[in-house]
Amino acid sequence: MSAEIDAELLGLFGRWTMASAQVKRLEDLKIDTDAIKAAAKRIIEERGNPVAQRALVDAMDDDMAVALCIWLRNSANAAELLKHAKATQRKRR
C-alpha cells in the first residue's frame, strides 16, 4: 500500500482503527462482506466531501470501521471499486 493512501486512511479512520487494520484479518471480525463493499462505495461516492466521509465512518461500529479500513488498504479491492465508481460517474454526465 502506498504511503499516500495510508496517510489518507489514517486521516479518515484514525490511529486506533489503522493499527487494528494492520494486525487483524477480515475473518476475525463480525461483519458481512457485502456490507463492507457497500460502505466502501459510499465512502468513494463522497470523495471530495471529507465531512460526509467522516460522518459515515463515525456512524460505524468498531468492527465495521476496521473491516472497511482493511478492505480499502487492499489495493486490488480499492482499484476495482474506484474503477467502477469512475465508470458510474461518467455515465451520469
C-alpha positions in Angstrom: 0.0 0.0 0.0 1.3 3.4 -0.8 2.2 5.9 1.9 -0.2 8.4 0.4 -3.1 6.1 0.7 -2.2 5.0 4.2 -2.0 8.7 5.1 -5.5 9.3 3.7 -6.9 6.3 5.5 -5.2 7.4 8.8 -6.9 10.7 8.5 -10.3 9.1 7.8 -10.2 6.3 10.3 -7.7 7.5 13.0 -4.7 5.7 14.6 -6.6 3.1 16.6 -8.5 1.8 13.5 -5.5 1.9 11.3 -3.4 0.0 13.8 -6.1 -2.6 14.2 -6.5 -2.9 10.4 -2.8 -3.7 10.2 -2.9 -6.7 12.6 -6.5 -8.1 12.2 -7.9 -10.1 9.3 -11.4 -9.8 7.9 -12.2 -13.3 9.1 -11.6 -12.1 12.7 -14.3 -9.5 12.5 -18.1 -9.9 12.9 -19.0 -8.2 9.6 -20.7 -9.1 6.3 -18.6 -8.8 3.2 -21.4 -7.2 1.2 -21.7 -4.5 4.0 -18.0 -3.7 3.6 -18.4 -3.3 -0.2 -21.5 -1.1 0.3 -19.7 1.1 2.9 -16.6 1.4 0.6 -18.9 2.5 -2.2 -20.5 5.2 0.0 -17.1 6.5 1.0 -16.0 6.7 -2.6 -19.2 8.4 -3.6 -18.4 11.1 -1.0 -15.0 11.7 -2.5 -14.2 15.4 -2.1 -16.5 15.7 0.9 -14.4 14.8 4.0 -17.2 15.8 6.4 -19.6 13.3 4.9 -16.9 10.6 4.8 -16.1 11.3 8.5 -19.8 11.1 9.4 -20.1 7.7 7.6 -17.1 6.3 9.5 -18.1 7.8 12.8 -21.5 6.0 12.4 -19.8 2.6 12.1 -19.1 0.2 14.9 -15.5 -0.7 15.5 -15.6 -4.0 13.6 -17.1 -2.3 10.6 -14.6 0.5 10.6 -11.7 -1.8 10.9 -13.1 -4.1 8.2 -13.6 -1.2 5.8 -10.1 0.0 6.5 -8.6 -3.4 5.9 -10.6 -3.7 2.7 -9.6 -0.3 1.4 -5.9 -1.0 2.2 -6.1 -3.9 -0.2 -5.1 -2.3 -3.5 -7.0 -4.8 -5.6 -10.2 -4.1 -3.8 -9.7 -0.3 -3.9 -8.7 -0.3 -7.5 -11.7 -2.4 -8.6 -14.1 -0.1 -6.6 -12.5 3.1 -7.9 -12.7 1.7 -11.5 -16.4 1.0 -11.0 -17.0 4.4 -9.3 -15.3 6.3 -12.2 -17.3 4.3 -14.8 -20.6 5.1 -12.9 -19.6 8.8 -12.7 -19.0 9.1 -16.4 -22.4 7.5 -17.3 -24.2 10.2 -15.2 -22.8 13.1 -17.3 
